[in-house]
């Protein structure tokens, strides 16, 4: 609330947190893995500038939420996941690794070698991309501007999609 002093803040939890509601804060009760619930929040209040996942810390839940919510971010938005140390605790992994998903996204961010200049805004001048021998970039490959990984937290930024479509 203090850090984002000019923002409307929406919080989601599986327990009732309505006692935290005030002028700029709305809390909603639901699960981060209930995709219909997340879609209804996005329809009513989205798209969002920033999404911060500080939910269950169960790796499967984190992956499911990321895969669903990342494309719903506002152009140029940030997706943040904290408490990454839980990704190494057996009680939170259950055969799914959120860190493996982040590693996949790191590959995607570099377009899996499909973009020689590694600069989405200069694709038209990119001989590697123009050769087409590496295949077309997927929407996900085109849409992640950066991933910043720090101890315990990751930041994923969407590229402004209008700039992407201007390139193709």
C-alpha positions in Angstrom: 0.0 0.0 0.0 2.8 2.4 0.8 5.0 1.4 -2.0 2.3 1.6 -4.7 0.7 4.8 -3.2 -1.2 5.7 -6.3 -2.5 2.3 -7.2 -5.7 0.3 -6.9 -4.7 -2.9 -5.2 -6.5 -6.2 -5.5 -5.7 -9.1 -3.2 -6.7 -12.7 -3.5 -6.6 -15.3 -0.8 -8.3 -18.5 0.1 -9.5 -17.1 3.4 -11.6 -14.0 3.9 -9.4 -10.9 4.1 -12.2 -8.3 3.7 -11.1 -6.7 7.0 -8.2 -5.3 4.9 -10.5 -3.6 2.4 -10.3 0.2 2.2 -10.4 2.9 -0.5 -7.7 1.6 -2.7 -7.6 -2.1 -1.6 -10.1 -4.8 -2.6 -9.7 -8.3 -1.3 -11.3 -11.3 -3.1 -11.7 -14.7 -1.7 -10.7 -17.6 -4.0 -8.0 -19.9 -5.2 -5.1 -19.1 -7.4 -5.7 -22.4 -9.3 -9.4 -21.7 -10.0 -9.0 -20.5 -13.5 -12.7 -19.4 -13.8 -12.2 -17.3 -10.7 -9.0 -15.7 -12.1 -10.8 -15.1 -15.4 -13.7 -13.4 -13.7 -11.3 -11.2 -11.7 -9.5 -10.2 -15.0 -12.8 -9.5 -16.7 -14.0 -7.3 -13.9 -10.8 -5.5 -12.9 -8.1 -6.3 -15.4 -5.9 -6.2 -17.3 -3.4 -5.6 -14.5 -0.1 -3.6 -14.6 1.5 -5.9 -11.9 0.7 -9.3 -10.7 2.5 -10.6 -7.6 2.2 -14.2 -6.7 2.7 -14.8 -3.0 0.1 -17.6 -2.9 0.3 -21.2 -1.9 4.0 -21.7 -2.9 3.0 -25.1 -4.2 5.0 -25.4 -7.5 2.1 -26.8 -9.5 -0.1 -23.9 -8.3 2.6 -21.4 -9.2 3.0 -22.8 -12.7 -0.7 -23.0 -13.3 -1.2 -19.4 -12.2 1.8 -18.1 -14.2 0.7 -19.8 -17.4 -2.8 -18.4 -17.1 -2.2 -14.9 -15.8 1.0 -13.9 -17.6 -0.8 -13.4 -21.0 -3.5 -11.4 -19.2 -1.1 -8.7 -18.0 -1.4 -5.2 -19.4 1.1 -4.5 -22.2 4.4 -3.8 -20.6 3.2 -5.3 -17.3 5.2 -7.1 -14.6 4.6 -10.6 -13.3 6.4 -11.2 -10.0 6.8 -14.4 -8.0 8.3 -14.3 -4.5 9.4 -16.9 -2.0 11.2 -19.0 -4.6 13.1 -20.8 -1.9 10.0 -22.9 -1.5 10.6 -24.3 -5.0 13.3 -26.5 -3.5 11.3 -27.9 -0.6 9.9 -31.4 -1.3 6.5 -30.6 0.4 5.9 -27.8 -2.2 7.3 -29.5 -5.3 5.2 -32.7 -5.7 6.7 -33.7 -9.1 6.5 -30.1 -10.5 9.3 -27.6 -10.5 8.4 -23.9 -10.9 12.1 -23.2 -11.3 12.1 -25.6 -14.3 9.3 -23.5 -15.7 11.3 -20.3 -15.2 14.3 -22.0 -17.0 12.0 -22.8 -19.9 10.9 -19.1 -20.0 14.5 -18.0 -20.0 15.0 -20.1 -23.2 11.8 -18.6 -24.6 13.0 -15.1 -23.7 16.0 -15.7 -26.0 13.6 -17.1 -28.6 15.2 -20.5 -28.5 17.8 -19.3 -31.0 15.2 -18.1 -33.5 16.2 -14.5 -33.3 19.8 -13.7 -34.1 19.9 -10.1 -33.0 18.0 -10.9 -29.8 16.3 -7.6 -30.2 12.5 -8.0 -30.9 12.3 -4.4 -32.1 14.8 -5.0 -34.9 13.4 -8.3 -36.2 13.0 -6.9 -39.7 16.9 -6.7 -40.0 17.5 -10.1 -38.4 19.0 -12.5 -41.0 18.5 -15.5 -38.7 14.9 -14.8 -38.2 14.4 -14.0 -41.9 15.9 -17.4 -42.9 12.8 -19.0 -41.2 14.8 -22.2 -40.8 14.3 -22.0 -37.1 10.6 -21.7 -37.3 8.3 -18.9 -36.4 8.5 -17.4 -32.9 5.5 -18.3 -30.8 3.4 -15.5 -29.2 5.0 -16.4 -25.8 8.5 -16.1 -27.4 7.6 -12.7 -28.8 5.9 -11.4 -25.6 8.5 -11.7 -22.8 10.9 -8.7 -22.7 12.9 -9.8 -19.8 13.2 -12.2 -16.8 15.1 -10.9 -13.8 15.9 -13.6 -11.3 17.2 -12.7 -7.8 17.5 -14.6 -4.5 13.9 -15.6 -3.7 12.1 -13.5 -6.4 11.6 -13.4 -10.2 10.3 -10.5 -12.3 8.9 -11.2 -15.8 8.1 -8.2 -18.0 5.7 -8.4 -21.0 6.8 -6.5 -24.1 4.3 -3.9 -25.2 2.4 -6.0 -27.7 1.7 -3.0 -30.0 5.5 -2.8 -30.6 5.6 -6.5 -31.4 2.9 -6.3 -34.0 4.6 -3.4 -35.6 7.6 -5.7 -36.2 5.7 -8.4 -38.0 
